[in-house]
Amino acid sequence: MRLALSAHPNLALTRRTRMWTRFYKRYGDLSQRGNFERCLAAMLRHKPMAMLKPNPDRIRREFWQSEPTYTRLFALFHEHYAEQLGRPRWGEQSGLIERYADLIFAAYPGAKMIHMIRDPRARHVDSLAPTGNNLRIGKVGEATARWLYSVSLAQRNHGRYPDSYKIVRCEMLMSRREETLREVCNFLGEDFTPTMLTLEGAIRFGEADAEESGDDSSVPAGTGGSPGMTKGETAFMQAYAGRDMAAYGYALEPVRFSLGDGILFNLIDHPINLTRMAAWQTFKARPPV
């Protein structure tokens, strides 16, 4: 989605700068110059920010021309980057940014948010890819908690901001790309352009983006299936997220345990995953201050 949007001549999309999660309100009141300088210095040291090629002197100069807030500082980085590319609008791809929806809509009148939802089973398998199957016990508990949290925010935010918040299923983007992108363009108030399909002119960051292409046929476009997951992982995720999965069109898989596997699941896998799920909900699912 980000690559497709960044292939639009009017849109400059950045990738996971994590401004909100790393810097928002971490340096006190930015109207105090010392706090501002500390925050700016930290942002400039942050590798994803360097990719935007910021001009520190210009940021300092323009920051004090308006209300000295975190949202103003974040916007300057994005505005300057979009200006470098000759594009009038900017945006950001960031994980769990839905937590900040109220703050974002308050700070940026006219902002639009696109919330991507994917089958949590496929998402979980992909999250394990860098390390393979090692040390995966308990991971599905965290994955389930995160997905449920994100989906609950999607429903909440869309209810509060129906004209500014759009939910898109990843599988629809893969299977009905042009139709989905046309809907997204209509939501954004932009004309659809064929470059969004070919990704010509897309803004790319790092090797992962360089490997992307216009053909995502390798990405499953169905509504069910969880290759790469164990029976225990599938059973746990569906037990706690099944209702929401079904609501978004993700078909549940039948899981049948042998006697021994069932005992191991109930005595070991389920309690560990339930504990990890509760821990994530307690320590990670916190609204911003």
TORKOL-4160 file (C-alpha; in steps of 0.2 Angstrom, whole numbers, padded with zeros to 4 digits, m for minus):
289
<pt num="1" X="0000" Y="0000" Z="0000"/>
<pt num="2" X="0014" Y="0012" Z="0005"/>
<pt num="3" X="0023" Y="0009" Z="m0012"/>
<pt num="4" X="0008" Y="0011" Z="m0022"/>
<pt num="5" X="0003" Y="0027" Z="m0014"/>
<pt num="6" X="0021" Y="0034" Z="m0015"/>
<pt num="7" X="0020" Y="0030" Z="m0034"/>
<pt num="8" X="0007" Y="0044" Z="m0035"/>
<pt num="9" X="0014" Y="0060" Z="m0041"/>
<pt num="10" X="0005" Y="0070" Z="m0027"/>
<pt num="11" X="0010" Y="0059" Z="m0012"/>
<pt num="12" X="0026" Y="0057" Z="m0002"/>
<pt num="13" X="0026" Y="0042" Z="0009"/>
<pt num="14" X="0039" Y="0039" Z="0022"/>
<pt num="15" X="0042" Y="0022" Z="0030"/>
<pt num="16" X="0043" Y="0019" Z="0049"/>
<pt num="17" X="0051" Y="0034" Z="0055"/>
<pt num="18" X="0043" Y="0030" Z="0072"/>
<pt num="19" X="0042" Y="0048" Z="0077"/>
<pt num="20" X="0027" Y="0046" Z="0087"/>
<pt num="21" X="0032" Y="0031" Z="0097"/>
<pt num="22" X="0050" Y="0036" Z="0100"/>
<pt num="23" X="0049" Y="0055" Z="0102"/>
<pt num="24" X="0031" Y="0061" Z="0106"/>
<pt num="25" X="0032" Y="0070" Z="0123"/>
<pt num="26" X="0048" Y="0061" Z="0128"/>
<pt num="27" X="0058" Y="0078" Z="0130"/>
<pt num="28" X="0046" Y="0088" Z="0139"/>
<pt num="29" X="0038" Y="0105" Z="0134"/>
<pt num="30" X="0046" Y="0110" Z="0117"/>
<pt num="31" X="0042" Y="0128" Z="0120"/>
<pt num="32" X="0058" Y="0127" Z="0131"/>
<pt num="33" X="0073" Y="0129" Z="0119"/>
<pt num="34" X="0083" Y="0116" Z="0128"/>
<pt num="35" X="0070" Y="0103" Z="0127"/>
<pt num="36" X="0068" Y="0107" Z="0109"/>
<pt num="37" X="0086" Y="0105" Z="0105"/>
<pt num="38" X="0087" Y="0089" Z="0114"/>
<pt num="39" X="0073" Y="0082" Z="0105"/>
<pt num="40" X="0079" Y="0088" Z="0088"/>
<pt num="41" X="0096" Y="0081" Z="0091"/>
<pt num="42" X="0089" Y="0064" Z="0095"/>
<pt num="43" X="0078" Y="0064" Z="0080"/>
<pt num="44" X="0093" Y="0069" Z="0069"/>
<pt num="45" X="0103" Y="0054" Z="0076"/>
<pt num="46" X="0089" Y="0042" Z="0072"/>
<pt num="47" X="0093" Y="0032" Z="0056"/>
<pt num="48" X="0076" Y="0033" Z="0048"/>
<pt num="49" X="0076" Y="0052" Z="0050"/>
<pt num="50" X="0092" Y="0053" Z="0041"/>
<pt num="51" X="0084" Y="0045" Z="0025"/>
<pt num="52" X="0073" Y="0061" Z="0024"/>
<pt num="53" X="0088" Y="0072" Z="0022"/>
<pt num="54" X="0083" Y="0085" Z="0035"/>
<pt num="55" X="0090" Y="0102" Z="0036"/>
<pt num="56" X="0092" Y="0106" Z="0054"/>
<pt num="57" X="0095" Y="0125" Z="0052"/>
<pt num="58" X="0079" Y="0126" Z="0042"/>
<pt num="59" X="0069" Y="0115" Z="0055"/>
<pt num="60" X="0075" Y="0127" Z="0069"/>
<pt num="61" X="0070" Y="0142" Z="0060"/>
<pt num="62" X="0053" Y="0137" Z="0055"/>
<pt num="63" X="0049" Y="0128" Z="0071"/>
<pt num="64" X="0048" Y="0144" Z="0080"/>
<pt num="65" X="0037" Y="0152" Z="0067"/>
<pt num="66" X="0022" Y="0143" Z="0074"/>
<pt num="67" X="0016" Y="0134" Z="0090"/>
<pt num="68" X="0031" Y="0124" Z="0097"/>
<pt num="69" X="0024" Y="0107" Z="0098"/>
<pt num="70" X="0029" Y="0089" Z="0094"/>
<pt num="71" X="0016" Y="0088" Z="0080"/>
<pt num="72" X="0023" Y="0104" Z="0072"/>
<pt num="73" X="0041" Y="0097" Z="0073"/>
<pt num="74" X="0035" Y="0080" Z="0065"/>
<pt num="75" X="0026" Y="0089" Z="0051"/>
<pt num="76" X="0042" Y="0099" Z="0047"/>
<pt num="77" X="0052" Y="0084" Z="0044"/>
<pt num="78" X="0038" Y="0077" Z="0032"/>
<pt num="79" X="0034" Y="0094" Z="0024"/>
<pt num="80" X="0053" Y="0097" Z="0019"/>
<pt num="81" X="0055" Y="0079" Z="0013"/>
<pt num="82" X="0039" Y="0080" Z="0002"/>
<pt num="83" X="0045" Y="0097" Z="m0005"/>
<pt num="84" X="0062" Y="0089" Z="m0010"/>
<pt num="85" X="0052" Y="0077" Z="m0020"/>
<pt num="86" X="0040" Y="0090" Z="m0027"/>
<pt num="87" X="0025" Y="0082" Z="m0020"/>
<pt num="88" X="0011" Y="0092" Z="m0011"/>
<pt num="89" X="0005" Y="0079" Z="0001"/>
<pt num="90" X="0014" Y="0068" Z="0014"/>
<pt num="91" X="0011" Y="0053" Z="0024"/>
<pt num="92" X="0019" Y="0040" Z="0034"/>
<pt num="93" X="0018" Y="0021" Z="0036"/>
<pt num="94" X="0020" Y="0016" Z="0054"/>
<pt num="95" X="0015" Y="0001" Z="0065"/>
<pt num="96" X="0001" Y="0003" Z="0078"/>
<pt num="97" X="0000" Y="0022" Z="0073"/>
<pt num="98" X="m0019" Y="0019" Z="0076"/>
<pt num="99" X="m0016" Y="0022" Z="0094"/>
<pt num="100" X="m0013" Y="0040" Z="0090"/>
<pt num="101" X="m0028" Y="0043" Z="0079"/>
<pt num="102" X="m0036" Y="0056" Z="0091"/>
<pt num="103" X="m0020" Y="0066" Z="0092"/>
<pt num="104" X="m0016" Y="0065" Z="0074"/>
<pt num="105" X="m0033" Y="0071" Z="0069"/>
<pt num="106" X="m0033" Y="0085" Z="0081"/>
<pt num="107" X="m0016" Y="0091" Z="0076"/>
<pt num="108" X="m0018" Y="0089" Z="0057"/>
<pt num="109" X="m0035" Y="0095" Z="0051"/>
<pt num="110" X="m0040" Y="0086" Z="0035"/>
<pt num="111" X="m0029" Y="0071" Z="0039"/>
<pt num="112" X="m0033" Y="0054" Z="0032"/>
<pt num="113" X="m0029" Y="0037" Z="0040"/>
<pt num="114" X="m0028" Y="0020" Z="0031"/>
<pt num="115" X="m0029" Y="0005" Z="0042"/>
<pt num="116" X="m0022" Y="m0011" Z="0035"/>
<pt num="117" X="m0029" Y="m0027" Z="0042"/>
<pt num="118" X="m0022" Y="m0044" Z="0037"/>
<pt num="119" X="m0026" Y="m0062" Z="0042"/>
<pt num="120" X="m0017" Y="m0063" Z="0059"/>
<pt num="121" X="m0011" Y="m0081" Z="0055"/>
<pt num="122" X="m0002" Y="m0075" Z="0040"/>
<pt num="123" X="0005" Y="m0060" Z="0049"/>
<pt num="124" X="0011" Y="m0071" Z="0063"/>
<pt num="125" X="0020" Y="m0083" Z="0051"/>
<pt num="126" X="0029" Y="m0068" Z="0043"/>
<pt num="127" X="0034" Y="m0061" Z="0059"/>
<pt num="128" X="0043" Y="m0077" Z="0063"/>
<pt num="129" X="0052" Y="m0077" Z="0046"/>
<pt num="130" X="0069" Y="m0068" Z="0052"/>
<pt num="131" X="0072" Y="m0081" Z="0065"/>
<pt num="132" X="0063" Y="m0096" Z="0058"/>
<pt num="133" X="0054" Y="m0108" Z="0071"/>
<pt num="134" X="0067" Y="m0105" Z="0085"/>
<pt num="135" X="0060" Y="m0098" Z="0102"/>
<pt num="136" X="0043" Y="m0096" Z="0095"/>
<pt num="137" X="0034" Y="m0103" Z="0110"/>
<pt num="138" X="0022" Y="m0089" Z="0117"/>
<pt num="139" X="0024" Y="m0079" Z="0102"/>
<pt num="140" X="0007" Y="m0082" Z="0096"/>
<pt num="141" X="0000" Y="m0076" Z="0112"/>
<pt num="142" X="0008" Y="m0059" Z="0109"/>
<pt num="143" X="0003" Y="m0059" Z="0090"/>
<pt num="144" X="m0015" Y="m0062" Z="0095"/>
<pt num="145" X="m0015" Y="m0048" Z="0108"/>
<pt num="146" X="m0008" Y="m0036" Z="0096"/>
<pt num="147" X="m0020" Y="m0041" Z="0082"/>
<pt num="148" X="m0035" Y="m0039" Z="0093"/>
<pt num="149" X="m0029" Y="m0022" Z="0100"/>
<pt num="150" X="m0027" Y="m0016" Z="0082"/>
<pt num="151" X="m0044" Y="m0022" Z="0076"/>
<pt num="152" X="m0052" Y="m0014" Z="0091"/>
<pt num="153" X="m0044" Y="0002" Z="0087"/>
<pt num="154" X="m0049" Y="0001" Z="0069"/>
<pt num="155" X="m0067" Y="m0001" Z="0074"/>
<pt num="156" X="m0066" Y="0013" Z="0087"/>
<pt num="157" X="m0057" Y="0025" Z="0075"/>
<pt num="158" X="m0068" Y="0022" Z="0060"/>
<pt num="159" X="m0083" Y="0025" Z="0072"/>
<pt num="160" X="m0076" Y="0042" Z="0077"/>
<pt num="161" X="m0070" Y="0048" Z="0061"/>
<pt num="162" X="m0080" Y="0039" Z="0047"/>
<pt num="163" X="m0075" Y="0051" Z="0034"/>
<pt num="164" X="m0056" Y="0051" Z="0038"/>
<pt num="165" X="m0053" Y="0033" Z="0043"/>
<pt num="166" X="m0053" Y="0019" Z="0030"/>
<pt num="167" X="m0050" Y="0001" Z="0034"/>
<pt num="168" X="m0043" Y="m0010" Z="0020"/>
<pt num="169" X="m0040" Y="m0029" Z="0021"/>
<pt num="170" X="m0022" Y="m0033" Z="0014"/>
<pt num="171" X="m0030" Y="m0048" Z="0005"/>
<pt num="172" X="m0041" Y="m0036" Z="m0005"/>
<pt num="173" X="m0027" Y="m0026" Z="m0010"/>
<pt num="174" X="m0018" Y="m0041" Z="m0017"/>
<pt num="175" X="m0033" Y="m0049" Z="m0026"/>
<pt num="176" X="m0042" Y="m0034" Z="m0032"/>
<pt num="177" X="m0027" Y="m0021" Z="m0033"/>
<pt num="178" X="m0034" Y="m0008" Z="m0045"/>
<pt num="179" X="m0051" Y="m0008" Z="m0038"/>
<pt num="180" X="m0045" Y="m0006" Z="m0020"/>
<pt num="181" X="m0032" Y="0007" Z="m0025"/>
<pt num="182" X="m0046" Y="0017" Z="m0034"/>
<pt num="183" X="m0056" Y="0016" Z="m0018"/>
<pt num="184" X="m0042" Y="0023" Z="m0008"/>
<pt num="185" X="m0039" Y="0037" Z="m0020"/>
<pt num="186" X="m0057" Y="0042" Z="m0019"/>
<pt num="187" X="m0055" Y="0042" Z="0000"/>
<pt num="188" X="m0040" Y="0053" Z="m0001"/>
<pt num="189" X="m0047" Y="0064" Z="m0014"/>
<pt num="190" X="m0034" Y="0060" Z="m0027"/>
<pt num="191" X="m0036" Y="0054" Z="m0045"/>
<pt num="192" X="m0030" Y="0036" Z="m0048"/>
<pt num="193" X="m0015" Y="0034" Z="m0059"/>
<pt num="194" X="m0008" Y="0019" Z="m0067"/>
<pt num="195" X="0009" Y="0021" Z="m0059"/>
<pt num="196" X="0001" Y="0015" Z="m0043"/>
<pt num="197" X="0000" Y="m0002" Z="m0051"/>
<pt num="198" X="0017" Y="m0003" Z="m0059"/>
<pt num="199" X="0025" Y="0006" Z="m0044"/>
<pt num="200" X="0035" Y="0017" Z="m0056"/>
<pt num="201" X="0042" Y="0032" Z="m0046"/>
<pt num="202" X="0038" Y="0024" Z="m0030"/>
<pt num="203" X="0048" Y="0030" Z="m0015"/>
<pt num="204" X="0059" Y="0016" Z="m0008"/>
<pt num="205" X="0069" Y="0014" Z="0008"/>
<pt num="206" X="0082" Y="0001" Z="0010"/>
<pt num="207" X="0084" Y="m0017" Z="0003"/>
<pt num="208" X="0067" Y="m0023" Z="0007"/>
<pt num="209" X="0059" Y="m0010" Z="m0004"/>
<pt num="210" X="0071" Y="m0013" Z="m0017"/>
<pt num="211" X="0066" Y="m0031" Z="m0019"/>
<pt num="212" X="0047" Y="m0026" Z="m0020"/>
<pt num="213" X="0039" Y="m0027" Z="m0037"/>
<pt num="214" X="0022" Y="m0024" Z="m0045"/>
<pt num="215" X="0019" Y="m0042" Z="m0044"/>
<pt num="216" X="0013" Y="m0049" Z="m0027"/>
<pt num="217" X="0006" Y="m0065" Z="m0033"/>
<pt num="218" X="0017" Y="m0074" Z="m0020"/>
<pt num="219" X="0006" Y="m0066" Z="m0006"/>
<pt num="220" X="m0009" Y="m0077" Z="m0002"/>
<pt num="221" X="m0025" Y="m0068" Z="m0007"/>
<pt num="222" X="m0037" Y="m0080" Z="0001"/>
<pt num="223" X="m0047" Y="m0079" Z="0016"/>
<pt num="224" X="m0041" Y="m0093" Z="0026"/>
<pt num="225" X="m0027" Y="m0105" Z="0029"/>
<pt num="226" X="m0011" Y="m0104" Z="0040"/>
<pt num="227" X="0003" Y="m0113" Z="0032"/>
<pt num="228" X="0018" Y="m0112" Z="0043"/>
<pt num="229" X="0008" Y="m0112" Z="0060"/>
<pt num="230" X="0007" Y="m0127" Z="0072"/>
<pt num="231" X="m0009" Y="m0134" Z="0076"/>
<pt num="232" X="m0007" Y="m0127" Z="0094"/>
<pt num="233" X="m0004" Y="m0109" Z="0087"/>
<pt num="234" X="m0019" Y="m0110" Z="0076"/>
<pt num="235" X="m0030" Y="m0117" Z="0089"/>
<pt num="236" X="m0025" Y="m0103" Z="0102"/>
<pt num="237" X="m0026" Y="m0088" Z="0089"/>
<pt num="238" X="m0043" Y="m0094" Z="0083"/>
<pt num="239" X="m0050" Y="m0097" Z="0101"/>
<pt num="240" X="m0047" Y="m0079" Z="0106"/>
<pt num="241" X="m0048" Y="m0070" Z="0089"/>
<pt num="242" X="m0060" Y="m0081" Z="0080"/>
<pt num="243" X="m0075" Y="m0069" Z="0081"/>
<pt num="244" X="m0066" Y="m0054" Z="0074"/>
<pt num="245" X="m0057" Y="m0065" Z="0061"/>
<pt num="246" X="m0074" Y="m0071" Z="0055"/>
<pt num="247" X="m0081" Y="m0053" Z="0055"/>
<pt num="248" X="m0067" Y="m0048" Z="0043"/>
<pt num="249" X="m0070" Y="m0063" Z="0032"/>
<pt num="250" X="m0055" Y="m0074" Z="0038"/>
<pt num="251" X="m0061" Y="m0092" Z="0037"/>
<pt num="252" X="m0057" Y="m0103" Z="0053"/>
<pt num="253" X="m0048" Y="m0119" Z="0051"/>
<pt num="254" X="m0053" Y="m0135" Z="0060"/>
<pt num="255" X="m0040" Y="m0141" Z="0072"/>
<pt num="256" X="m0039" Y="m0159" Z="0078"/>
<pt num="257" X="m0026" Y="m0164" Z="0091"/>
<pt num="258" X="m0020" Y="m0181" Z="0094"/>
<pt num="259" X="m0022" Y="m0186" Z="0113"/>
<pt num="260" X="m0004" Y="m0182" Z="0116"/>
<pt num="261" X="m0004" Y="m0166" Z="0107"/>
<pt num="262" X="m0020" Y="m0161" Z="0115"/>
<pt num="263" X="m0013" Y="m0164" Z="0133"/>
<pt num="264" X="0003" Y="m0154" Z="0128"/>
<pt num="265" X="m0007" Y="m0139" Z="0121"/>
<pt num="266" X="m0018" Y="m0138" Z="0137"/>
<pt num="267" X="m0004" Y="m0140" Z="0149"/>
<pt num="268" X="0010" Y="m0130" Z="0141"/>
<pt num="269" X="0006" Y="m0121" Z="0125"/>
<pt num="270" X="m0011" Y="m0113" Z="0130"/>
<pt num="271" X="m0005" Y="m0107" Z="0148"/>
<pt num="272" X="0011" Y="m0099" Z="0141"/>
<pt num="273" X="0003" Y="m0091" Z="0126"/>
<pt num="274" X="m0011" Y="m0084" Z="0138"/>
<pt num="275" X="0001" Y="m0077" Z="0149"/>
<pt num="276" X="0011" Y="m0069" Z="0135"/>
<pt num="277" X="m0005" Y="m0062" Z="0128"/>
<pt num="278" X="m0010" Y="m0054" Z="0145"/>
<pt num="279" X="0007" Y="m0047" Z="0147"/>
<pt num="280" X="0006" Y="m0039" Z="0130"/>
<pt num="281" X="m0011" Y="m0032" Z="0134"/>
<pt num="282" X="m0004" Y="m0025" Z="0151"/>
<pt num="283" X="0012" Y="m0017" Z="0145"/>
<pt num="284" X="0011" Y="m0014" Z="0127"/>
<pt num="285" X="m0008" Y="m0009" Z="0124"/>
<pt num="286" X="m0007" Y="0008" Z="0132"/>
<pt num="287" X="m0014" Y="0023" Z="0124"/>
<pt num="288" X="m0002" Y="0038" Z="0122"/>
<pt num="289" X="m0001" Y="0051" Z="0136"/>
